[in-house]
Amino acid sequence: MIKIKEGFMLREVAGSYAVVPVGKASLQFKGMITLNETGAFLWKNLAEGIEKEELLKKMLAEYDVLESEASKHINQFIEKLEKSGILE
């Protein structure tokens, strides 16, 4: 299961999405992450904990995208979060 660590909050401001660290996470992670609508969709699902296959199914149901493209973007998104130390 893939899940966002505690201490990160997604905020929507005027149609834009930003992830900010709170509490102890703010001591380790400096700055914020901006996301587009698709990134926010992925974040919300990852925040609750989800298997990669289920995330792909949800993305295909939500967006008109080829499975290969959706899978590629999900993998890239997860890789960036892993490198940033945001995933459990």
N, C-alpha and C positions, 0 to 999 in steps of 0.2 A: 504494500500500500504506500502511496506517495502522499505526503501531507506537508503543509506549510507549518513551520515552527511557530510556537506561540510568540507573541510580541510584535506581530506585524499586522497593521490594519489597512484595509482598502477604503479609500475615501473617494467619493465622486463630487467634483466641484465644477459646475457649469458645463457638464457633459464630458469633462476630462477625468481620468482616473489616476490616482496616485496611491502608492503604498508607502506608508511611513512606519518606522520602528517606534515602539513604545516600551516603556519600562526598561528592563535589563537589555533588551535587544538594541535599544538606542545607544548603549555603551559600546557595543561591538560593531554595529552597522551604522555608518555615518551617511547621511543623505536620504534620498527617497528614490522610488522607482516610478516612472510614469508608464501607464499602460493604455493601449487602445481598447476598444470595446471587446475584441476577441481575447486579448490578454486578461481583461477583467473577468470575462466568462471563465477562462481557464483557472484564474486565481481563485474565484469563488468555489469552484469544484475542488480544487486542491486544498483549500482551507478546511474543508470538511473531511478530507481523506478519501482517496479514490484509487482504484487500479487503473493503470494506463489504458487498458483495453476498454474499460467503461468510459473513461474520459473521451476516447476516440469516438465511441458510439454516441455520446451526448453531443459532441461537436458536430458530427455528421447530421444529427437530428436538428440541430440549431441553425447550422449554416449550409448554404449551397456550395459545397466544396468537394473536390475529389478526395477519396480516402487517402491516397498517397500524399497529397499536399497537406491534408489535415494531420496525418501522422508525422510528417516532416516538421511541421510548425510546432506540434506538441513536443516532440523530442528536443527541438531547439530551445523552446521555452523552459522545459524542465532542466536542460543542461545549464542554462544561464542562472536559474535559481540555485542549482546545486553548487555552481562555482561561487556564488555569492553567499553560500552557507545558510540559505533560507529554508531548505527542506529538512525534514526529520530523517 
